[in-house]
C-alpha cells in the first residue's frame, strides 16, 4: 500500500502568479509536494528555523527579481504553512518570526482543543 501524502494546511499566504513568476510558483509547488511525500529538504532549498519552533523551516525560492520564503512546519500528518513573504534582507524580519509563532500556536490550540 502506498503511503498517504501529508495534507497542506495554509495558515496564511498563498503561492500564485502574480506576484510569484510562473517558474517560482512551479518550484514552490514542487518543493511542497516533496514535503507532502515525506522528503526532508536541506540547503539550498530549505533551511531550519528553530527560532520559530521545533520542526520549523523555510523554503527558499529565488525568483526573477526577488527571493521568496515559505515558513512551514512538518507535523506527523500535515505540512503547516505559517507565512509566505518576499525576503529583502539577509535576516528574517522579526515580525515574520513573531507572527509565524503566533499562527502555529493558535493552530496547535485549535487542533488540541
Contact map, one row per residue, 1 for C-alpha under 8 A:
11100000000000000000000000000000000000000000000000000000000000000000000000000000000000000000000000000000000000000
11110000000000000000000000000000000000000000000000000000000000000000000000000000000000000000000000000000000000000
11111000000000000000000000000000000010000000000000000000000000000000000000000000000000000000000000000000000000000
01111100000000000000000000000000000010000000000000000000000000000000000000000000000000000000000000000000000000000
00111110000000000000000000000000000111000000000000000000000000000000000000000000000000000000000000000000000000000
00011111000000000000000000000000001111000000000000000000000000000000000000011110000000000000000000000000000000000
00001111100000000000000000000000000100000000000000000000000000000000000000001110000000000000000000000000000000000
00000111110000000000000000000000000100000000000000000000000000000000000000000111100000000000000000000000000000000
00000011111000000000000000000000000000000000000000000000000000000000000000000111100000000000000000000000000000000
00000001111111000000000000000000000000000000000000000000000000000000000000000001110000000000000000000000000000000
00000000111110000000000000000000000000000000000000000000000000000000000000000001111000000000000000000010001000000
00000000011111000000000000000000000000000000000000000000000000000000000000000000111100000000000000000000000000000
00000000011111100000000000000000000000000000000000000000000000000000000000000000111110000000000000000000000000000
00000000010111110000000000000000000000000000000000000000000000000000000000000000000100000000000000000000000000000
00000000000011111001000010010000000000000000000000000000000000000000000000000000000100000000000000000000000000000
00000000000001111111010010000000000000000000000000000000000000000000000000000000000000000000000000000000000000000
00000000000000111111110010000000000000000000000000000000000000000000000000000000000000000000000000000000000000000
00000000000000011111110000000000000000000000000000000000000000000000000000000000000000000000000000000000000000000
00000000000000011111100000000000000000000000000000000000000000000000000000000000000000000000000000000000000000000
00000000000000111111111110000000000000000000000000000000000000100000000000000000000000000000000000000000000000000
00000000000000001111111110000000000000000000000000000000000000110000000000000000000000000000000000000000000000000
00000000000000011101111111000000000000000000000000000000000000000000000000000000000000000000000000000000000000000
00000000000000000001111111100000000000000000000000000000000000100000000000000000000000000000000000000000000000000
00000000000000000001111111110000000000000000000000000000000011100000000000000000000000000000000000000000000000000
00000000000000111001111111111000000000000000000000000000000000000000000000000000000000000000000000000000000000000
00000000000000000000011111111100000000000000000000000000000000000000000000000000000000000000000000000000000000000
00000000000000000000001111111110000000000000000000000000000010000000000000000000000000000000000000000000000000000
00000000000000100000000111111111000000000000000000000000001010000000000000000000000000000000000000000000000000000
00000000000000000000000011111111100000000000000000000000000000000000000000000000000000000000000000000000000000000
00000000000000000000000001111111110000000000000000000000000000000000000000000000000000000000000000000000000000000
00000000000000000000000000111111111000000000100000000000001000000000000000000000000000000000000000000000000000000
00000000000000000000000000011111111100000000000000000000000000000000000000000000000000000000000000000000000000000
00000000000000000000000000001111111110000000000000000000000000000000000000000000000000000000000000000000000000000
00000000000000000000000000000111111111110000000000000000000000000000000000000000000000000000000000000000000000000
00000100000000000000000000000011111111111000000000000000000000000000000001000010000000000000000000000000000000000
00001111000000000000000000000001111111100000000000000000000000000000000000000110000000000000000000000000000000000
00111100000000000000000000000000111111100000000000000000000000000000000000000000000000000000000000000000000000000
00001100000000000000000000000000011111110000000000000000000000000000000000000000000000000000000000000000000000000
00000000000000000000000000000000011111111000000000000000000000000000000000000000000000000000000000000000000000000
00000000000000000000000000000000011001111100000000000000000000000000000000000000000000000000000000000000000000000
00000000000000000000000000000000001000111110111000000000000000000000000000000000000000000000000000000000000000000
00000000000000000000000000000000000000011111111000000000000000000000000000000000000000000000000000000000000000000
00000000000000000000000000000000000000001111111000000000000000000000000000000000000000000000000000000000000000000
00000000000000000000000000000000000000000111111000000000000100000000000000000000000000000000000000000000000000000
00000000000000000000000000000010000000001111111000000000001110000000000000000000000000000000000000000000000000000
00000000000000000000000000000000000000001111111100000000111100000000000000000000000000000000000000000000000000000
00000000000000000000000000000000000000001111111110000000111100000000000000000000000000000000000000000000000000000
00000000000000000000000000000000000000000000011111000011110000000000000000000000000000000000000000000000000000000
00000000000000000000000000000000000000000000001111111111110000000000000000000000000000000000000000000000000000000
00000000000000000000000000000000000000000000000111111111100000000000000000000000000000000000000000000000000000000
00000000000000000000000000000000000000000000000011111000000000000000000000000000000000000000000010000000000000000
00000000000000000000000000000000000000000000000011111101000000000000000000000000000000000000000011011000000000000
00000000000000000000000000000000000000000000000011111111000000000000000000000000000000000000000000001000000000000
00000000000000000000000000000000000000000000000011011111000000000000000010000000000000000000000000000000000000000
00000000000000000000000000000000000000000000000111001111100000000000000011100000000000000000000000000000000000000
00000000000000000000000000000000000000000000000111011111110000000000001111000000000000000000000000000000000000000
00000000000000000000000000000000000000000000011111000011111000000000001110000000000000000000000000000000000000000
00000000000000000000000000000000000000000000011110000001111100000000111100000000000000000000000000000000000000000
00000000000000000000000000010010000000000000111000000000111110000000111100000000000000000000000000000000000000000
00000000000000000000000000000000000000000001111000000000011111000011110000000000000000000000000000000000000000000
00000000000000000000000100110000000000000000100000000000001111100011100000000000000000000000000000000000000000000
00000000000000000000000100000000000000000000000000000000000111110111000000000000000000000000000000000000000000000
00000000000000000001101100000000000000000000000000000000000011111111000000000000000000000000000000000000000000000
00000000000000000000100000000000000000000000000000000000000001111100000000000000000000000000000000000000000000000
00000000000000000000000000000000000000000000000000000000000000111110000000000000000000000000000000000000000000000
00000000000000000000000000000000000000000000000000000000000001111111000000000000000001110000000000000000000000000
00000000000000000000000000000000000000000000000000000000000111101111100000000000000001110000000000000000000000000
00000000000000000000000000000000000000000000000000000000000111100111110000000000000111100000000000000000000000000
00000000000000000000000000000000000000000000000000000000011110000011111000000000001111100000000000000000000000000
00000000000000000000000000000000000000000000000000000000011100000001111100000000111110000000000000000000000000000
00000000000000000000000000000000000000000000000000000001111000000000111110000000111100000000000000010000000000000
00000000000000000000000000000000000000000000000000000001111000000000011111000011111000000000000000000000000000000
00000000000000000000000000000000000000000000000000000111100000000000001111100011110000000000000000000000000000000
00000000000000000000000000000000001000000000000000000011000000000000000111110111000000000000000000000000000000000
00000000000000000000000000000000000000000000000000000010000000000000000011111111000000000000000000000000000000000
00000100000000000000000000000000000000000000000000000000000000000000000001111100000000000000000000000000000000000
00000110000000000000000000000000000000000000000000000000000000000000000000111110000000000000000000000000000000000
00000111100000000000000000000000000100000000000000000000000000000000000001111111000000000000000000000000000000000
00000111100000000000000000000000001100000000000000000000000000000000000111101111100000000000000000000000000000000
00000001111000000000000000000000000000000000000000000000000000000000000111100111110000000000000000000000000000000
00000001111110000000000000000000000000000000000000000000000000000000011110000011111100000000000000000000000000000
00000000011110000000000000000000000000000000000000000000000000000000011110000001111100000000000000010011000000000
00000000001110000000000000000000000000000000000000000000000000000000111100000000111110000000000100010000000000000
00000000000111100000000000000000000000000000000000000000000000000001111000000000111111000000000000000000000000000
00000000000010000000000000000000000000000000000000000000000000000001110000000000001111100000000000000000000000000
00000000000000000000000000000000000000000000000000000000000000000111100000000000000111110000000000000000000000000
00000000000000000000000000000000000000000000000000000000000000000111100000000000000011111101000000000000000000000
00000000000000000000000000000000000000000000000000000000000000000110000000000000000001111100000000000000000000000
00000000000000000000000000000000000000000000000000000000000000000000000000000000000000111111100000000000000000000
00000000000000000000000000000000000000000000000000000000000000000000000000000000000000111111000000000000000000000
00000000000000000000000000000000000000000000000000000000000000000000000000000000000000001111100000000000000000000
00000000000000000000000000000000000000000000000000000000000000000000000000000000000000101111110110000000000000000
00000000000000000000000000000000000000000000000000000000000000000000000000000000000000001011111110000000000000000
00000000000000000000000000000000000000000000000000000000000000000000000000000000000000000001111111000000000000000
00000000000000000000000000000000000000000000000000000000000000000000000000000000000000000000111111100000000000000
00000000000000000000000000000000000000000000000000000000000000000000000000000000001000000001111111110000000000000
00000000000000000000000000000000000000000000000000110000000000000000000000000000000000000001111111111000000000000
00000000000000000000000000000000000000000000000000010000000000000000000000000000000000000000011111111100000000000
00000000000000000000000000000000000000000000000000000000000000000000000000000000000000000000001111111110000000000
00000000000000000000000000000000000000000000000000010000000000000000001000000000011000000000000111111111000000000
00000000000000000000000000000000000000000000000000011000000000000000000000000000000000000000000011111111100000000
00000000000000000000000000000000000000000000000000000000000000000000000000000000000000000000000001111111110000000
00000000001000000000000000000000000000000000000000000000000000000000000000000000010000000000000000111111111000000
00000000000000000000000000000000000000000000000000000000000000000000000000000000010000000000000000011111111100000
00000000000000000000000000000000000000000000000000000000000000000000000000000000000000000000000000001111111110000
00000000000000000000000000000000000000000000000000000000000000000000000000000000000000000000000000000111111111000
00000000001000000000000000000000000000000000000000000000000000000000000000000000000000000000000000000011111111100
00000000000000000000000000000000000000000000000000000000000000000000000000000000000000000000000000000001111111110
00000000000000000000000000000000000000000000000000000000000000000000000000000000000000000000000000000000111111111
00000000000000000000000000000000000000000000000000000000000000000000000000000000000000000000000000000000011111111
00000000000000000000000000000000000000000000000000000000000000000000000000000000000000000000000000000000001111111
00000000000000000000000000000000000000000000000000000000000000000000000000000000000000000000000000000000000111111
00000000000000000000000000000000000000000000000000000000000000000000000000000000000000000000000000000000000011111
